[in-house]
């Protein structure tokens, strides 16, 4: 399998007078670009409010998940931190904006992942190549990570108790 990068890609949308149509996922096209991947689960999230923070999360070892993330409505800033200790990107924070229906983001297994919504009623669709395993999930505290990287929110943000109680980077 080719090395998957944390990266944004464009997908084709067909428009006509009725609206639009897009292939949300095409295994053959994806495999040509990234190598073999087997989607095992699809998840949809609704974040009711702008400035909702979800993450940072990842699955340990053999439960790791490559994620394909698409916007259904709204807008996000997508953040990822490499958790592969052998990588030159280890613990580096990266950000990609997702603002359009014709974009998708690929998040590799070796990245912890977080989103911050930029609009009310943001809906996202995730495709993952491994099943969720709650016993192997790691949650990192997003506010502490953002503060370490000099990212501060001027407006009220919404984050779960689970995420606030997440571990710090030095505990990975």
ZADO-1210 file (C-alpha; in nm, 4 decimals, padded with zeros to 6 digits):
<atoms>
<atom x="00.0000" y="00.0000" z="00.0000" code="UNK" pos="1"/>
<atom x="00.1205" y="00.3492" z="-00.0812" code="UNK" pos="2"/>
<atom x="00.1960" y="00.5818" z="00.2102" code="UNK" pos="3"/>
<atom x="-00.1165" y="00.7852" z="00.2852" code="UNK" pos="4"/>
<atom x="-00.0579" y="01.1531" z="00.3586" code="UNK" pos="5"/>
<atom x="-00.2659" y="01.3994" z="00.5591" code="UNK" pos="6"/>
<atom x="-00.3883" y="01.5869" z="00.2554" code="UNK" pos="7"/>
<atom x="-00.6904" y="01.7476" z="00.0874" code="UNK" pos="8"/>
<atom x="-00.8146" y="01.6207" z="-00.2488" code="UNK" pos="9"/>
<atom x="-01.0813" y="01.7410" z="-00.4909" code="UNK" pos="10"/>
<atom x="-01.3619" y="01.5191" z="-00.6146" code="UNK" pos="11"/>
<atom x="-01.5928" y="01.5724" z="-00.9102" code="UNK" pos="12"/>
<atom x="-01.9463" y="01.7017" z="-00.8602" code="UNK" pos="13"/>
<atom x="-02.1972" y="01.6917" z="-01.1455" code="UNK" pos="14"/>
<atom x="-02.4350" y="01.9881" z="-01.1425" code="UNK" pos="15"/>
<atom x="-02.7563" y="02.0379" z="-01.3368" code="UNK" pos="16"/>
<atom x="-03.0837" y="02.2298" z="-01.2941" code="UNK" pos="17"/>
<atom x="-03.2047" y="01.9775" z="-01.0336" code="UNK" pos="18"/>
<atom x="-02.9016" y="02.0223" z="-00.8077" code="UNK" pos="19"/>
<atom x="-02.5925" y="01.8046" z="-00.7930" code="UNK" pos="20"/>
<atom x="-02.4600" y="01.4485" z="-00.7679" code="UNK" pos="21"/>
<atom x="-02.1245" y="01.3210" z="-00.6464" code="UNK" pos="22"/>
<atom x="-01.9700" y="00.9838" z="-00.5794" code="UNK" pos="23"/>
<atom x="-01.8950" y="01.0065" z="-00.2094" code="UNK" pos="24"/>
<atom x="-01.6571" y="00.7115" z="-00.2360" code="UNK" pos="25"/>
<atom x="-01.5325" y="00.5085" z="-00.5311" code="UNK" pos="26"/>
<atom x="-01.3082" y="00.2226" z="-00.4206" code="UNK" pos="27"/>
<atom x="-01.1433" y="00.1771" z="-00.7618" code="UNK" pos="28"/>
<atom x="-01.0460" y="00.5443" z="-00.7947" code="UNK" pos="29"/>
<atom x="-00.9278" y="00.5637" z="-00.4352" code="UNK" pos="30"/>
<atom x="-00.7199" y="00.2462" z="-00.4670" code="UNK" pos="31"/>
<atom x="-00.5505" y="00.3850" z="-00.7809" code="UNK" pos="32"/>
<atom x="-00.4476" y="00.6958" z="-00.5896" code="UNK" pos="33"/>
<atom x="-00.3567" y="00.5444" z="-00.2497" code="UNK" pos="34"/>
<atom x="-00.3309" y="00.1689" z="-00.2840" code="UNK" pos="35"/>
<atom x="-00.5689" y="-00.0918" z="-00.1514" code="UNK" pos="36"/>
<atom x="-00.8046" y="00.0231" z="00.1198" code="UNK" pos="37"/>
<atom x="-01.1042" y="-00.1581" z="00.2574" code="UNK" pos="38"/>
<atom x="-01.3726" y="00.0650" z="00.4052" code="UNK" pos="39"/>
<atom x="-01.5268" y="-00.1060" z="00.7078" code="UNK" pos="40"/>
<atom x="-01.7384" y="00.1664" z="00.8633" code="UNK" pos="41"/>
<atom x="-01.9042" y="00.4979" z="00.7758" code="UNK" pos="42"/>
<atom x="-01.9839" y="00.7580" z="01.0411" code="UNK" pos="43"/>
<atom x="-02.1799" y="01.0825" z="01.0210" code="UNK" pos="44"/>
<atom x="-02.1514" y="01.3639" z="01.2743" code="UNK" pos="45"/>
<atom x="-02.3701" y="01.6694" z="01.3242" code="UNK" pos="46"/>
<atom x="-02.2210" y="01.9601" z="01.5174" code="UNK" pos="47"/>
<atom x="-02.4992" y="02.2018" z="01.6018" code="UNK" pos="48"/>
<atom x="-02.2803" y="02.5013" z="01.6818" code="UNK" pos="49"/>
<atom x="-01.9945" y="02.6917" z="01.5264" code="UNK" pos="50"/>
<atom x="-01.6721" y="02.6489" z="01.7298" code="UNK" pos="51"/>
<atom x="-01.7482" y="02.2871" z="01.8227" code="UNK" pos="52"/>
<atom x="-01.4270" y="02.0932" z="01.8849" code="UNK" pos="53"/>
<atom x="-01.4184" y="01.7146" z="01.8303" code="UNK" pos="54"/>
<atom x="-01.0941" y="01.5382" z="01.9111" code="UNK" pos="55"/>
<atom x="-00.8042" y="01.4751" z="01.9157" code="UNK" pos="56"/>
<atom x="-00.8673" y="01.0998" z="01.8829" code="UNK" pos="57"/>
<atom x="-00.6884" y="00.7962" z="01.7451" code="UNK" pos="58"/>
<atom x="-00.6959" y="00.4166" z="01.7734" code="UNK" pos="59"/>
<atom x="-00.3883" y="00.2296" z="01.9016" code="UNK" pos="60"/>
<atom x="-00.1774" y="-00.0207" z="01.7060" code="UNK" pos="61"/>
<atom x="-00.3683" y="-00.2780" z="01.5002" code="UNK" pos="62"/>
<atom x="-00.6920" y="-00.0825" z="01.5579" code="UNK" pos="63"/>
<atom x="-00.5589" y="00.2288" z="01.3796" code="UNK" pos="64"/>
<atom x="-00.7947" y="00.3860" z="01.1264" code="UNK" pos="65"/>
<atom x="-00.7253" y="00.5625" z="00.7994" code="UNK" pos="66"/>
<atom x="-01.0069" y="00.8158" z="00.7642" code="UNK" pos="67"/>
<atom x="-01.1613" y="00.9721" z="00.4562" code="UNK" pos="68"/>
<atom x="-01.3516" y="01.2803" z="00.5643" code="UNK" pos="69"/>
<atom x="-01.6093" y="01.4679" z="00.3551" code="UNK" pos="70"/>
<atom x="-01.8221" y="01.7687" z="00.4279" code="UNK" pos="71"/>
<atom x="-02.1971" y="01.7344" z="00.3787" code="UNK" pos="72"/>
<atom x="-02.2736" y="02.0856" z="00.5043" code="UNK" pos="73"/>
<atom x="-02.0901" y="02.3591" z="00.6915" code="UNK" pos="74"/>
<atom x="-01.7181" y="02.4257" z="00.7149" code="UNK" pos="75"/>
<atom x="-01.4297" y="02.3017" z="00.9323" code="UNK" pos="76"/>
<atom x="-01.0677" y="02.3419" z="01.0229" code="UNK" pos="77"/>
<atom x="-00.9236" y="01.9913" z="01.0348" code="UNK" pos="78"/>
<atom x="-00.6201" y="01.9326" z="01.2559" code="UNK" pos="79"/>
<atom x="-00.3938" y="01.6292" z="01.2770" code="UNK" pos="80"/>
<atom x="-00.0869" y="01.5366" z="01.4801" code="UNK" pos="81"/>
<atom x="00.1502" y="01.2611" z="01.3721" code="UNK" pos="82"/>
<atom x="00.1852" y="01.0031" z="01.6500" code="UNK" pos="83"/>
<atom x="00.4445" y="00.7871" z="01.4717" code="UNK" pos="84"/>
<atom x="00.7601" y="00.8245" z="01.6809" code="UNK" pos="85"/>
<atom x="00.9746" y="00.7216" z="01.3822" code="UNK" pos="86"/>
<atom x="00.8385" y="01.0018" z="01.1601" code="UNK" pos="87"/>
<atom x="01.0091" y="01.3364" z="01.1029" code="UNK" pos="88"/>
<atom x="00.6586" y="01.4818" z="01.1545" code="UNK" pos="89"/>
<atom x="00.6209" y="01.3300" z="01.5033" code="UNK" pos="90"/>
<atom x="00.3963" y="01.5535" z="01.7205" code="UNK" pos="91"/>
<atom x="00.3789" y="01.8254" z="01.4540" code="UNK" pos="92"/>
<atom x="00.0361" y="01.9876" z="01.4255" code="UNK" pos="93"/>
<atom x="-00.1042" y="02.0256" z="01.0727" code="UNK" pos="94"/>
<atom x="-00.4204" y="02.2045" z="00.9613" code="UNK" pos="95"/>
<atom x="-00.6399" y="02.1797" z="00.6513" code="UNK" pos="96"/>
<atom x="-00.9544" y="02.3825" z="00.5860" code="UNK" pos="97"/>
<atom x="-01.2542" y="02.2041" z="00.4398" code="UNK" pos="98"/>
<atom x="-01.5103" y="02.4476" z="00.2990" code="UNK" pos="99"/>
<atom x="-01.6601" y="02.2836" z="-00.0068" code="UNK" pos="100"/>
<atom x="-01.8542" y="01.9727" z="-00.1060" code="UNK" pos="101"/>
<atom x="-01.5980" y="01.8889" z="-00.3740" code="UNK" pos="102"/>
<atom x="-01.3161" y="01.8347" z="-00.1229" code="UNK" pos="103"/>
<atom x="-01.2160" y="01.5413" z="00.0930" code="UNK" pos="104"/>
<atom x="-00.9406" y="01.4894" z="00.3455" code="UNK" pos="105"/>
<atom x="-00.7444" y="01.1717" z="00.4029" code="UNK" pos="106"/>
<atom x="-00.6121" y="01.1207" z="00.7560" code="UNK" pos="107"/>
<atom x="-00.3576" y="00.8380" z="00.7943" code="UNK" pos="108"/>
<atom x="-00.3675" y="00.5790" z="01.0744" code="UNK" pos="109"/>
<atom x="-00.0655" y="00.7322" z="01.2429" code="UNK" pos="110"/>
<atom x="-00.2340" y="01.0681" z="01.3102" code="UNK" pos="111"/>
<atom x="-00.4517" y="01.1878" z="01.5977" code="UNK" pos="112"/>
<atom x="-00.7396" y="01.3849" z="01.4494" code="UNK" pos="113"/>
<atom x="-00.9530" y="01.6842" z="01.5513" code="UNK" pos="114"/>
<atom x="-01.2068" y="01.9119" z="01.3844" code="UNK" pos="115"/>
<atom x="-01.3223" y="02.2623" z="01.4719" code="UNK" pos="116"/>
<atom x="-01.6477" y="02.3701" z="01.3084" code="UNK" pos="117"/>
<atom x="-01.6676" y="02.7121" z="01.1461" code="UNK" pos="118"/>
<atom x="-02.0448" y="02.7104" z="01.0865" code="UNK" pos="119"/>
<atom x="-02.3570" y="02.6021" z="01.2731" code="UNK" pos="120"/>
<atom x="-02.5078" y="02.2669" z="01.1739" code="UNK" pos="121"/>
<atom x="-02.1917" y="02.1234" z="01.0226" code="UNK" pos="122"/>
<atom x="-02.2352" y="01.7655" z="00.9002" code="UNK" pos="123"/>
<atom x="-01.9394" y="01.5389" z="00.8204" code="UNK" pos="124"/>
<atom x="-01.9145" y="01.1907" z="00.6751" code="UNK" pos="125"/>
<atom x="-01.6172" y="00.9710" z="00.7754" code="UNK" pos="126"/>
<atom x="-01.5178" y="00.6488" z="00.6042" code="UNK" pos="127"/>
<atom x="-01.2724" y="00.4347" z="00.8003" code="UNK" pos="128"/>
<atom x="-01.0771" y="00.1213" z="00.7161" code="UNK" pos="129"/>
<atom x="-01.1044" y="-00.0375" z="01.0597" code="UNK" pos="130"/>
<atom x="-01.3804" y="-00.0838" z="01.3125" code="UNK" pos="131"/>
<atom x="-01.4020" y="00.1474" z="01.6125" code="UNK" pos="132"/>
<atom x="-01.2666" y="-00.0190" z="01.9257" code="UNK" pos="133"/>
<atom x="-01.3424" y="00.1815" z="02.2425" code="UNK" pos="134"/>
<atom x="-01.0819" y="-00.0107" z="02.4453" code="UNK" pos="135"/>
<atom x="-00.8076" y="00.1087" z="02.2087" code="UNK" pos="136"/>
<atom x="-00.9131" y="00.4698" z="02.1616" code="UNK" pos="137"/>
<atom x="-00.6816" y="00.7456" z="02.2816" code="UNK" pos="138"/>
<atom x="-00.8157" y="01.0941" z="02.3476" code="UNK" pos="139"/>
<atom x="-00.5826" y="01.3922" z="02.3672" code="UNK" pos="140"/>
<atom x="-00.6907" y="01.7175" z="02.5311" code="UNK" pos="141"/>
<atom x="-00.7481" y="01.9542" z="02.2359" code="UNK" pos="142"/>
<atom x="-00.7335" y="02.2802" z="02.4312" code="UNK" pos="143"/>
<atom x="-00.3889" y="02.2000" z="02.5723" code="UNK" pos="144"/>
<atom x="-00.2635" y="02.1013" z="02.2259" code="UNK" pos="145"/>
<atom x="-00.3975" y="02.4202" z="02.0692" code="UNK" pos="146"/>
<atom x="-00.2446" y="02.6315" z="02.3477" code="UNK" pos="147"/>
<atom x="00.0942" y="02.4609" z="02.3006" code="UNK" pos="148"/>
<atom x="00.0749" y="02.5643" z="01.9345" code="UNK" pos="149"/>
<atom x="-00.0334" y="02.9227" z="02.0117" code="UNK" pos="150"/>
<atom x="-00.3858" y="02.8680" z="01.8817" code="UNK" pos="151"/>
<atom x="-00.6403" y="03.0461" z="02.0971" code="UNK" pos="152"/>
<atom x="-01.0140" y="03.0774" z="02.0461" code="UNK" pos="153"/>
<atom x="-01.1555" y="03.4294" z="02.0800" code="UNK" pos="154"/>
<atom x="-01.5140" y="03.3070" z="02.0978" code="UNK" pos="155"/>
<atom x="-01.6800" y="03.0466" z="02.3157" code="UNK" pos="156"/>
<atom x="-01.6068" y="02.6910" z="02.2031" code="UNK" pos="157"/>
<atom x="-01.7950" y="02.3678" z="02.2659" code="UNK" pos="158"/>
<atom x="-01.6022" y="02.0558" z="02.3620" code="UNK" pos="159"/>
<atom x="-01.7041" y="01.7301" z="02.5318" code="UNK" pos="160"/>
<atom x="-01.6028" y="01.6342" z="02.8850" code="UNK" pos="161"/>
<atom x="-01.4344" y="01.3264" z="02.7381" code="UNK" pos="162"/>
<atom x="-01.2087" y="01.5433" z="02.5219" code="UNK" pos="163"/>
<atom x="-01.1292" y="01.7886" z="02.8050" code="UNK" pos="164"/>
<atom x="-01.0234" y="01.4917" z="03.0198" code="UNK" pos="165"/>
<atom x="-00.7952" y="01.3627" z="02.7423" code="UNK" pos="166"/>
<atom x="-00.4259" y="01.3055" z="02.8003" code="UNK" pos="167"/>
<atom x="-00.1476" y="01.5468" z="02.7082" code="UNK" pos="168"/>
<atom x="00.1005" y="01.4966" z="02.4252" code="UNK" pos="169"/>
<atom x="00.3831" y="01.3992" z="02.6613" code="UNK" pos="170"/>
<atom x="00.1702" y="01.1044" z="02.7801" code="UNK" pos="171"/>
<atom x="00.1557" y="00.9335" z="02.4405" code="UNK" pos="172"/>
</atoms>
